[in-house]
Amino acid sequence: MACLAREGEVEQIFFFLAQCAIESCPIPKNLGDVTRLLADIQKKWLKSCLEKLKLLKDRNVYEVVDLPKGRKAIKN
């Protein structure tokens, strides 16, 4: 890294830093991925998702409706 900095290769340094960040905290693609994260990261992820859902609801992007007959809600 020091050699890259001396040579002015800032883009490569940013690339390597971004790769480390991605590998150390992968972005969950589904609920199963979330359950494999550390507990404190799971809490942050859930808080962020709930905030985003609230913003969408406040903007009337969606509305909560009853399930069709015969369908059961998923329990955690």
N, C-alpha and C positions, 0 to 999 in steps of 0.2 A: 504494500500500500504506500509506503513511504517513497518507493521508487516511482510509482505512478504519480504521486503528488508532485515530486520534483520535476517530472517530465510534463506536467500540466494535463494529465489524462483524467480530468475531473469526471467526465461522463462514465468512464470505466469504474471509478470509485463509487459513483452513485449507483451504477448497475450492481456491483457486488454488495453494497449495503442493502439495496432493495431485495436482492436474492436471499440474503440472510434473514431479513424481516419476514419474507413470505414463507420461508422454510420453518422459522421458529414459531409462527402463528398462522397456520393455514386458514383460509376462508372456508367455513363450513358450507357444504352444498345441500345438506339435508339434516334432519333432526338427529340421525344416527351419528353424523360427523360431530355435531354439537356435544353429544353425550361423551365423546372421547376427549374433549378439551378439559383443561384444568378447571377446577370448581370456580375459581375467581373469574376466569375468562368466560365460563358458561353464564355466570351472573351478569357480566357486562353485556354479553351477546343478547341475553333475554331482555335486559333493560332497554337496550338499543332497539330491538324488534318491537317491543311494546310501545316505545315512543313513536316509532315510525307508523305503527298501526293507528295510534291515536291521531297523529297528524293527518293520515289518510281519511279517517272517519270524520275529523273536524272539517275537512274540505269536501265532505259528502262524496268521496270517491267510491265508497261502498256502503252497504247497510247490512246489518245482521238480520238474517231471516231464519225461520223455523226450518228444520230438516224435513225433507219429504217423508211421508208415511213409510214405515218399514226400515228407515235408516236409523242407526244409533250413533250418538256422539262418541268421539274418541276420548277416553279418560286417560289422564297421565298417571 
